[in-house]
Amino acid sequence: MKKLFYLSISLIFVFGCADLDLQPTDMISEDAVKKDPKLVEAFLTKIYANAVFEPNEVSSMKGQERLTDAVVGAEYTLMAPWQNAVKASYNIPTSSGAHNNLNRWHYGNIRSCNEIIEILNNATFDAATVKEQIAEAKFLRAWMYLDMAKRYGGMPLEVTAKSVDAGSAELMIPRSTLKATYDQIISDLDAGIADLPSSALYGKASKWAAYGLKSRAALYAARIAKYHPQSADGLTSIPSGSAGGYYATALASANAVIDGGKHALHTGSNKETAFGEIFYKVKGISEIIFSEEYNTGLGKTHAWSGYALPDGFKAGWGSNMHMYVASDARFEYQDGSPGDTHHAKFDNATFFDIEEVIYKKDPRYLASLFTPEDVFQGREVWFHDKSVGTGNKLGRAGNVVPSRAPGRNRNRGGRLIQKRVHPDVEFPAFGSDDVDYVVLRTGEMYLNASEAAFETGKMDEAKSRLNALRARVGMPAKTTVTLDLIKNERFVELYAENHRYWDLRTWRDAEAEIHLVTKFGTKWYRRKSDGMYKAKKWKWNFSQNTPFLPKMYWLPYGTNKLAQNPNLVENPGY
């Protein structure tokens, strides 16, 4: 049966209706698509738009979907307990399903990939373009299967287009093993490596994006094989004997990106500035392998700055992402000393110089966070709960100090997320951001390579890759390397980039790092006479007692999906 495809009016404008052989409505026949690569491009663009590289809830501020991974992964908390990301962190999934912020179900979009691949297999335009577009569809399919596999385990694998009159036996596909699912993901990415261009249009998949995603997928598979218990049906485990092969694949794929020279680490003379601009410039930064593009002119925006900007710099919401003391402790000082070196001074009595305690930390810390008296847009960001004593010592930017910081800055963690906030945009309207989202970057590849090399006994290579990443921000080299050190470096480099929660799950560390762990913020007090500070650790009445039970390493399919497909097998514990 021939298919009719729907092409949205917005995509017609993007690709230019003068160049498209369109029918009178926005329904386009399969035969027309087979003849015109621009029509295929338009449909691929629609698949990109629905692939959920980053949850985007600009129309629903209270959803907080884009913040969920970091909150459930205990990297930071939010301003208020009613926000859905905080609710997701409390949620213990049941047989009904997991919290909606954690769920993904990409099968509608995967079927679009399968249909386009089938059409392209019979396309009449030039063979090179056909191969490239098939590879692009497979890259997108791999992304979506990985996005589900890391949540649910082995997935029903649909890799061919289904007829509209297919019977239930053909449609109700059982789950494949987790190994088969990861192998399908890697196979699709191998097609991308073979047939995608080395240089792609910005925002589209390239050969290097396929290598990068393959490295990530293989590393997840290797960790699961090594650190997760075996299940009888293979739906939530990978044979332990496969770990070495997956680690080798992760290493080779990461090294292909690193050694390929196309996406060199971004550097600059000012280490803090150079690291920060990776995330707010994005386009034109060599390190970016693949990103999701936002464009105000096309109406695609987001609300990151609306959540992140501190009170005093915001036009709306703001001051919403608060770092924990435990996260602060992971960022070393520039001389290599531990990140909690000065935490003993947080006793509400000892005064100290914030230049020593805060501003000699790893440049990645300073680029990623708003901290007390951080100079932003020419002014200080204030966090102190109160001023003590007498005097008139000015702030770090030379401004008069208020008696107290704005309330939203001082009543949670004492530090706020700055990563991805554009420093040149003042008082942006909520939901007006067009800073792109980094999906894959070379910094991750160095970490993948270091870990995979370590796990396969290549200690010199593990150390070399780790130290290269540290060197680009001026941090001292490590003389020895351990898995814990690699894990910490991964936390620091990728902080607030939606990696931590999935790292903890694939390493099987989530119970130890998340379950009922008490979390603290910092209260700051500033002495008027000399600008010295004292501090205390404190905890508030939410984001505490966050559960992570053994069954939560795999989310439930839920009763609705099981009812729709009786061939599905639910995960253990539900």
N, C-alpha and C positions, 0 to 999 in steps of 0.2 A: 504494500500500500504506500503510495506517495504521501509525503508529509507536508503540512503547511507550517511554516515557522513564523513566529510573531517577532517583529523588530520594532522596538520602542521608538517613538518619535525622537527622543533625545539622542539615540544612537544614530538615527538618520542624519541629524544635524552634525554630529561629530564627524561622520565619514563623508558628508556632502552628497545630497540627493542627486546632484547633477551627474555624479559618477556612478550611480547605482541604477541598475535596470529594475526599477520597482514596479510592482503591480499597483492598481488603483488604491488599494488599502495597504495597511501595514502587514498584511499576511503575504509571505513569500514562499513560493513553491520550492520543493527539494531540487527540481531540475534547474531552477534559476541559481540556487546556491552552488550547485556543482560547476557552474560555468563562470562564477565570479568570485575571485579571492577577496574582493572588498566586502562582499556579503558575509563570507566566512569570518573575516576580520571583525565585522560588526557583531556577529554572534559570539565570537571568542571574547570580545570586550564585555558583553553581557555576562558571560561566565566569570570573568575576572571580577566584575562588580558584585557578584553573588557568592564569591568564594570565602568571604569573611577572613581576610588576612588580619584585620583588626576589627573587633566589634565597634560599631559606630552608632551611638544612640543620641545624636545631637537633638533629635526631636523629642526626646524623653529624658530630661536631665536626671530624674530620680532613678533611672535604671542603673547607671554607673557600670554598664557592662564592660567597658574598656578597662576598668580598674580591678576587675574581679580576680584575675590570675595573681596579681601581686598581693592582694588582701588575703586570699585563701592560702597563699604561699608564705604568709607572715613576713613579707618584706616591709610593709607599712600598713597603717590603718587609715580610716577616713574620719571625717568630722563627727558623724552622727550614726547611731545604731540602726536607724530606719533605712539606711541606704542598702540597696539590694546586694552589693558586693560584700558588705558586712554580714548580712543575713546568710549569704551563700557560705561564708566561713564558719557559721554555726551549724549549718545544715548537716544532718546525718541522713544520707540517702536511704530510701526505703524501696519496697517492691513497686511503689508507684513511680519512682524515678528520682533523679537528683534535682537540685535547685536549677531553675531554668538558665541562670547565668553560666552554668557549667556545661550545659548540653550543646551538642552540635549534631545536626542530621543533614548531610549534604546530598542525599540521593537524587533529589530533583535536578540539582546542578551536575551531578555525575552523569545522569542520563543524558543531559545536554552534551556533555563531553563525548559520550559514546555515540550519540547521533551524528555529531559533527565529524567524528573519526570515520564512521561508516560512509557518510556522504563524500568525504575527502578521498576515501579509497576508490571512489568511482568518479572523481572530479576530472574535468577535461582541460583544465588550465595547466600551466607548466609544472613539471614534476618536482622541481626544487622547492617551489612555494608550497606544494602539497605536503611534502615531507616536513617542512618547517612548521606548518600549521597543525599537522598531526602531532608532532612533538610538543607543541605548545599546549594542545588539549590534554596530552598525557601528563605534562608537568602539572597542570591544574588539577587533574584527577588525582595525581600522587599527593599534592598538597591536601586535598580534602580527605582522602583516605587516611593520611597520617594524622590529621586533625581529629578524626574519629577514633583511630586505633589507639592513640595515647590515652583516650578516655575510657573506651569500652572493651579493648582487647581485640580478638579476632572478629572481623567484619564479614557480612555477606558481600562477596565480590561480584559486582556487576561490571563487566568490561566489554560487553557487546550491547548494541542497541536492541531494545525489545519492541516487537510489533504492538500496535495499539489493540489488536485482538488476541494477544498472547493469553494462554490459559493460566490458571492459578498455579499449576505445577511449575511453570516457567518463571512466574513472577515471585513466588514465595521461596526465595533462595535461602538456604541454611547458612549459618556462619562458617567461614573458613577458619583454619587455625591462625593463631597470631603470627606464626612464622610465615605461613602462606600470604598473609596480609602484608607483612613487611617486605616479603620477596616481590610481591606485585608492585608495591610502591617503588622499590629499587629498580625493577624492570622498566617501569614507566619513566623513571628519571634517567636510566641508561639511554632510552630513546631520545630524551631531551639532550643529553650530552652528545649523542651522535649527530643530531639534526638541527638543533637550535643554533642560531648565529652566535659568534663570539661577542659581537656588539649588537645589542638589540635596542629598539626604541626605549626611552626612559619609561619605567613602569611596566615593562613587559619582560617575560622570562628570557634568559639567555642560556648559553651553554654553562656559564659559570654559576648561574642560579640553580641549574639542575645539579651541578657538582655540590653546591653548598647544601641544598636540601637533602641530597643523597647522604652527605656526611652526617647531617643531623639525624636522619632516619636510621642509618646504620648504627650510630652511636646509641640511640634509644634501644634498638633491638639488642645490641651487645650487652648493655646494662641489664635489660630484662633477663636475658639468657644467663648472665652471671649471678645476679643478685636476687632474683625472684624464685620462689619455690615452684616446683613442677606441678602442673595440673594434669589430671588423667586424660582430659580431652584436648589439651593444647590450645584452648581458647584464651587462656590468660597466662600463658607461659611460652617460652621458646626453649628448645632443648639446650642444655648447658654446653654441650659440645659445639654449638654454633657460635659461641661468644667470640672466640678468636677470629673467625672469619669475618664477622660483622665489625669487630674492632679494626681489622686490617682494611676493610672497605671504607670505614669512617676516616681512617688515617690517609689512605690514598686519595680519597675525594677532597678532603681538606687541603692536602698538599697540592693537589691540582690547582686549586684556587690560589693558594699562597704563591706557588712557583710560577703560575701562569702570567703574573705580572700585570694583569688587566686591572686588578682591584687591590692596589697597595694600601697598607695601613696609612690612614690620614695622620699627618704630623704637622708641627708648627713650632716656632721658637717659644711661644707661650703655651706651655703644656696644658694648662687648665682651659684656656680659650680654644685650643685646637681640638681637645676632646669634646668640649661642649658643642662646638659647631657641627660635629657629625650629625647631631640629632635635630638641630633647628634649620640647618642649611639643606642637608640631605642631597638635593640635586646638585651635581657637580662635584661631590665628595668622592674621591677615588675608592674609598673603602666600601661604599654602598654597592652590594651585589644585586639586590632586588628590593624595591620599596613599593608601597601603595601610595599612589599619587592623589592628592587633594587639590581642588581647583575652585576658587571662589566664583570665577566666571561661569563655570558649569554647575554651580550650586552644590558642589560636594565639599563640605566643610566638617569640622569636628569641634569639640569643646575642651581639649586638653588644657589650654591656658585658663579657661574658665574655671576648671577645677584647681589648677596648680598655683596660680599667682597669689602671692601673699596679700593679706589685708594691708591696705595702704597703696597697693598697685593694681588692684582688681577693679573691674567695672560691675561685677556681679557676684557670683558664688565665691570661688577662691578659697585658699587656705584649707584644702580638703585632704591632702595626702601627707600624712605625718609619719616620719621615720621612727622606728623603735631604737632604743639604746643598744640592743643586741645587734642590730644592723650596723649602727655606728661603729661598734667594736670590730667589725670585720675589715674596715678600711685602715690600713697601716699608716704610719707617719712616713714622711719623705725620707727619713734616714733608715727606714725598714723596721723600726720598733713597732710593737703590737698596737693595734688600734684602740685598745682599752687601757693604754699606759696611764692615762690621767683620770680614769673613771673613779679611782679611790678618792679623788678630790671632790666628787659629787656628794658631799656629806652635809650640805647646807651650812657649812661653817668656813671652809677654806676658800679664800679668794685667790684667783689665778688670772693670768693674762690670756685672753682668748687668742691672741696671735700664736701662742705656744700650743694651746689645747685644741684649737680648731684650724687655724690657717697654716699649719705645717703638715696637714694631712695630705695623703695621696691626691694629686691633682684631679683624679676622677671623682673623688668625694666632693671637692670644691666645685667641680663643674656640674655635678648631679644634684646638688642640694642648695636650698636657701638656709643659711645658718645665721646666728646672732651677729648683727651689724654687717652682714654681707652687703657689699656695695652693688646695687642693681639700678640701672637707669639713672645713675648719679646720686642715688639716695641710699640710706641704710635701710635694711630690713630689720625691724625690731621684733624681739621675742621675749624680752624680760618681763617677768610677772610684776615686778615693782623695782623702783630705784631706792637705794638705801643711803643714809648719811646726807651730807651736804656737799655742795660744790657744783661745778658746771663744766666738767670735762666733756668736750664735744665727741660726737661719734666718729667712726672710721672714715666717713666722707666729709667730716667737718661740720655736720649739722647739729642743731640743738636736739637734745635727747628728751623724748616725752617721759613723763613719770611712769607710765606703763605702756607696754606694747598693745596694739589693737587686740581685742579679745580673741579673735579667731586664730591669731598666731601663737598665743600663749597657753591655750587650755588643752593641749593634747601632747604632741611628741617633742616640741621644741626645735624641730627641724622639718623643713618641707621639701618636697620633690621639685627640683628645677629642671631636670633633664627634659629636653624637647621644647622648653619655653623659649620663644624667640625674644631676645633682649631688646630688639629695636621696635617692637610693637607695644605701644602704651595703651593701657585701659581698653583692651579688645572687648567687643561685645560678646556675650556668651554665645558659643556655637559658631563663631566666625573664623576659627583657625583654618589655615590651609597648609600648615607644616606637614610634610609627608611622614608616613610611618615606615620605619626601617624594619623590613622583614628578614633580610639576610645581610650580614656584613662580615668583613674579613676578620674582625676581632674575634667573632665566634669561631671562625675556622682555626685560628691559632689555639684556642682553648680545646676544640675538638681534637686537633692533632696532638696536643700535649697529653690529653687524657688517653687517647687511643694508643699513643706510643708508650705511655707508662704501662697500660694494661697488657701490652704485648712485649714488655721487657726491654724496650728501646729507651733506656733512661737518659742517654745523652740527647736524643731528639726531643724527648718530653721536656727536659730542662731548657733546651735551646728555644723551642717554640714559646714556652712560658716566659722566659726572660726577654725575648724579642717584644712581646706584648707589654711587659713592664717598662722596657727601655723607651718605648715611644712616648711615655708620660714621665720619664725621668726617675722612675723607681729603681732602687738598687736590685741587682741580680740575686737570685737564689743560688746557693752553692749546692744544695741538694733538693730533691723534689719528692713529695709524697702525694698520695691521692687526696688527703685532707687539704694540702696546700693548693692543689689544682682546683678542688671544689671551692675553696675560699676565693681564689683568683677569679673563678667563674662568677661567683656572687658579685664581686667588686666590679668587674668589667661590664657585666650584663645587668646591673642593678636597674630595676624598674623597667625592664624591656620584655616582660612576659615570658621569661625562661625559668625562673626559680621553682615555681610550683611543679612544673613538668620534670625538672631535674630531680627534685626530691622524690617524686613518684617513681621515676625510672631507676634511680639509685636504690629505691626502697628505704629512703631515709625519712620519709614524711612523718612516721609515728614519733621518731625521736625528736625531730625538729619542730613539730607543730602541736602534737597532742597534749592538751592541757598545760602548755608552757605559759608561765606568767610573763607578761610583756610590760615593759616600762617605757615611759617617755622622760623628758627632762624639763624641770622648771629652772629658769634662769633668773638671777637677781643681779642688778648692776649697781656698783658703787659710784656715786656721783663725783667723788673727789678725783678719782684717777681712772675711771672706766674699767676697773677690774671687775670680775664676775665671781659669784659663787653659784652653785647649782645643787639640785637634789634630784634623785630618781623618784618617779612617782608612777602610779598606775591608776587608770580610770575604770569605770564600771562596765565597759564593754570591750570587745576584742580579747577578753580573757576566757580561759577554759575552752579554747577552740578545740573541737574534737578532730582526731584523725584515727579511725579504727582500721584494722587490717583489711576489712572488706572494701574500704574506700580507695584502695589502689586501682580498683576498676569500678566505674560507675555502672549503675543498673540500666538495662535497656528500658525497663518499666512496663507496666501492665498494658498500656495502650499499644506499644509497638509489638508486644508479644501477641496481643489479640489480633493485630493486623496481619501478622505472619506467624502462624503456629509452628513453623519450622525453626524459629529462633530458640536458642537455649539461654536462659538467664544466667548472669554471673553469680558466683558463690556469695552467700550471705544475704541474698535478697529473695 
